Amino acid sequence: MARSKSGTRKEDILEAGLEVFAERGYYNTTTALIAEKAGISQPYVFRFFKTKEELFVAALDRAFERILQTFKQVESSPDQLVTKMIEAYEELSVSNPNEIALQVIGLSVPEVSIKNSTRKGFSNLRSYTLERFRSAGITNADREVTTFLARGILCNISFFIDLPELIDGKKTMTD
């Protein structure tokens, strides 16, 4: 079934929002910039999202949902599960880097709705990962999930600030 034109426009706005928020951050992004990226007028953005904050929350929710779906698509033997999930996340980081940036930005914005969305997103990732790790028989699943998520957040920060040595330990040319 084809989406309605307004459904398509809402998707266009969400995707433009993901891109512009990831590039410019929350506070430096305007709905005018998002509208321009989506190829529509600014008032049209407000037809679907009452405020910039509401649009950011929708984009952040979309980002967390893509991450969760990426993890759900991982097929692996129990002994390779963690490695395969890391690989899937790395692939997502390359194909959809805006999702990574939005997580980091979401951590830094104090607006209640954004904090709640960030909390819910990470909580959903934790719950799903814990269930997967337990089902795979991973020893100390709670601790392993915490480590998995902590490394993921560190990877996000490393990617976001372009400081790869946070992860791989190698010094850059500017050191």
C-alpha positions as CSV (number, residue, x, y, z in Angstrom):
1,M,0.0,0.0,0.0
2,A,1.4,3.4,-1.0
3,R,1.9,6.1,1.6
4,S,-0.2,9.2,1.3
5,K,1.6,12.3,0.1
6,S,1.4,13.8,3.6
7,G,2.9,10.5,5.0
8,T,5.7,10.9,2.5
9,R,6.2,14.5,3.5
10,K,6.3,13.6,7.2
11,E,9.0,11.0,6.4
12,D,10.9,13.6,4.4
13,I,10.8,16.0,7.3
14,L,11.9,13.4,9.8
15,E,14.9,12.3,7.6
16,A,15.8,15.9,6.9
17,G,15.6,16.5,10.7
18,L,17.9,13.6,11.4
19,E,20.4,15.0,9.0
20,V,20.3,18.6,10.0
21,F,20.2,17.9,13.8
22,A,23.2,15.5,13.4
23,E,25.1,18.1,11.4
24,R,24.3,21.3,13.4
25,G,23.2,20.0,16.9
26,Y,19.9,20.8,18.6
27,Y,20.3,24.4,19.4
28,N,21.9,25.5,16.1
29,T,19.1,23.9,14.1
30,T,16.0,25.7,13.0
31,T,12.9,24.4,11.5
32,A,13.7,26.7,8.5
33,L,16.9,24.7,7.9
34,I,15.0,21.5,8.1
35,A,12.3,22.7,5.8
36,E,15.0,23.8,3.3
37,K,16.6,20.4,3.5
38,A,13.3,18.7,2.9
39,G,12.4,21.0,0.1
40,I,9.3,22.4,1.7
41,S,8.2,25.6,3.3
42,Q,8.8,26.2,7.0
43,P,5.1,26.5,7.9
44,Y,4.6,23.0,6.4
45,V,6.9,21.5,9.0
46,F,4.5,22.7,11.7
47,R,1.7,20.8,10.0
48,F,3.3,17.6,11.3
49,F,5.4,18.8,14.3
50,K,4.2,21.5,16.6
51,T,7.7,22.5,17.8
52,K,11.3,21.9,16.9
53,E,11.6,19.9,20.2
54,E,8.8,17.6,19.0
55,L,10.6,17.1,15.7
56,F,13.9,16.3,17.5
57,V,12.2,13.8,19.7
58,A,10.6,12.1,16.7
59,A,14.0,12.0,14.9
60,L,15.7,10.7,18.0
61,D,13.1,8.0,18.5
62,R,13.6,7.1,14.8
63,A,17.4,6.8,15.4
64,F,17.0,4.5,18.4
65,E,14.4,2.4,16.6
66,R,16.9,1.9,13.7
67,I,19.5,0.8,16.1
68,L,17.2,-1.6,17.8
69,Q,16.0,-3.1,14.5
70,T,19.7,-3.5,13.5
71,F,20.3,-5.6,16.6
72,K,17.1,-7.6,16.0
73,Q,18.3,-8.5,12.5
74,V,21.6,-10.0,13.9
75,E,21.7,-13.8,13.4
76,S,24.5,-15.5,15.2
77,S,25.5,-18.5,17.2
78,P,25.6,-17.7,21.0
79,D,29.4,-17.6,21.1
80,Q,29.5,-15.0,18.3
81,L,26.5,-12.9,19.3
82,V,28.4,-10.0,20.9
83,T,30.9,-9.8,18.0
84,K,28.1,-9.9,15.4
85,M,26.1,-7.2,17.2
86,I,29.2,-5.0,17.3
87,E,29.8,-5.6,13.6
88,A,26.1,-4.7,12.9
89,Y,26.4,-1.5,14.9
90,E,29.6,-0.6,13.1
91,E,27.9,-1.1,9.7
92,L,25.0,1.0,10.9
93,S,27.4,3.7,12.0
94,V,28.7,3.9,8.4
95,S,25.4,3.6,6.6
96,N,23.4,5.9,9.0
97,P,25.9,8.1,10.8
98,N,23.2,10.6,11.8
99,E,21.7,8.0,14.2
100,I,25.1,8.0,16.1
101,A,25.2,11.8,16.3
102,L,21.7,12.1,17.5
103,Q,22.4,9.8,20.4
104,V,25.3,11.9,21.5
105,I,23.3,15.2,21.0
106,G,20.3,13.6,22.9
107,L,22.6,13.0,25.9
108,S,23.5,16.7,26.1
109,V,20.1,18.4,25.7
110,P,18.4,19.1,29.0
111,E,14.8,19.5,27.7
112,V,12.6,17.0,29.6
113,S,11.0,15.5,26.5
114,I,14.4,14.9,24.9
115,K,15.9,13.5,28.1
116,N,12.9,11.2,28.4
117,S,13.3,10.1,24.7
118,T,17.0,9.4,25.3
119,R,16.3,7.5,28.5
120,K,13.6,5.4,26.8
121,G,15.9,4.7,23.8
122,F,18.8,3.5,25.8
123,S,16.5,1.6,28.1
124,N,15.0,-0.2,25.2
125,L,18.4,-1.1,23.8
126,R,19.5,-2.3,27.2
127,S,16.4,-4.5,27.7
128,Y,16.6,-6.0,24.3
129,T,20.3,-6.7,24.5
130,L,20.0,-8.2,28.0
131,E,17.3,-10.5,26.8
132,R,19.4,-11.5,23.8
133,F,22.5,-12.1,25.9
134,R,20.6,-14.1,28.5
135,S,18.9,-16.2,25.8
136,A,22.4,-16.9,24.3
137,G,23.6,-18.1,27.7
138,I,26.2,-15.4,28.0
139,T,27.8,-15.5,31.5
140,N,27.2,-12.5,33.6
141,A,24.8,-11.1,31.0
142,D,24.0,-8.0,33.1
143,R,27.6,-7.0,33.3
144,E,28.3,-7.8,29.7
145,V,25.4,-5.7,28.6
146,T,26.7,-2.8,30.6
147,T,30.1,-3.2,29.0
148,F,28.6,-3.5,25.5
149,L,26.5,-0.4,25.9
150,A,29.4,1.6,27.5
151,R,31.7,0.7,24.7
152,G,28.9,1.7,22.2
153,I,28.6,5.1,23.9
154,L,32.3,5.6,23.9
155,C,32.3,4.6,20.1
156,N,29.6,7.2,19.5
157,I,31.5,9.9,21.3
158,S,34.7,9.0,19.5
159,F,32.9,9.1,16.1
160,F,31.1,12.4,17.0
161,I,34.2,14.3,18.0
162,D,36.4,12.6,15.5
163,L,38.8,11.2,18.0
164,P,39.3,7.5,17.0
165,E,42.1,6.9,19.5
166,L,39.4,6.8,22.2
167,I,38.6,3.4,20.8
168,D,41.6,2.0,19.0
169,G,44.3,3.5,21.2
170,K,46.3,4.8,18.3
171,K,47.6,8.4,18.3
172,T,46.7,10.7,15.5
173,M,49.0,12.7,13.3
174,T,48.3,15.8,15.4
175,D,49.6,14.3,18.6
